[in-house]
């Protein structure tokens, strides 16, 4: 599961690096800003497993940021994506959600970029509730389970970001064709394949039209092609 992560733990493909989110932790001496969140990186070597680093977002200055609610590491283990679903870039708006990208180099882990969603502009949009990354670590999908483009509240969105010559940029945001009702929570969970051209997005309380089973949940599959990201299919439990 290196490319998928809806919970705050992820391992790289060779199995020698693990990232663990502790979203209610806080830095030493920062008890006044409780639940800001931390992420721990562990590596395996000749002497066994050891803690390599503790990551903390540069904008974690308030309580309840929940940095580390979601986390994923890429295949070779040199890039990490961390969600802080209640993080805030603009204090006047509050917790819209932020996502941090970290890269490993000769001097250790450093913060490379902070991502925010173009439509995640309201308090409680939960941008960063779920995250996933491709094998190379140059594509990421971010779930914002209580975001919405327009209309009903908390329908949910998922954002695609890519890293290129100009850095990390938002490539697209995805919404499910049936995730149009309040509280469908599209983006509750996300996954991306190794090449980064297919993603799966869970909508925890979504349902098919005229469903007698209520809000049983749906999963959407999207593929990237010459015309952008296209919804391929919708899956659900058979019972």
Protein Blocks (a to p, Z undefined) as FASTA:
>chain_A
ZZgcfbfcdddfkopaccdddfkbccehilmmghkbpaddddddfkopadfbdcddfklm
bghklgokaccddfkopaccdddfkbcfblknopnbpaddddddfkopadfbdcddfklm
bghklgokaccddfkopaccdddfkbcfehjehkbpaddddddfkopadfbdcddfklmb
ghklgokaccddfkopaccdddfkgccehiakljnbpaddddddfkopadfbdcddfZZ
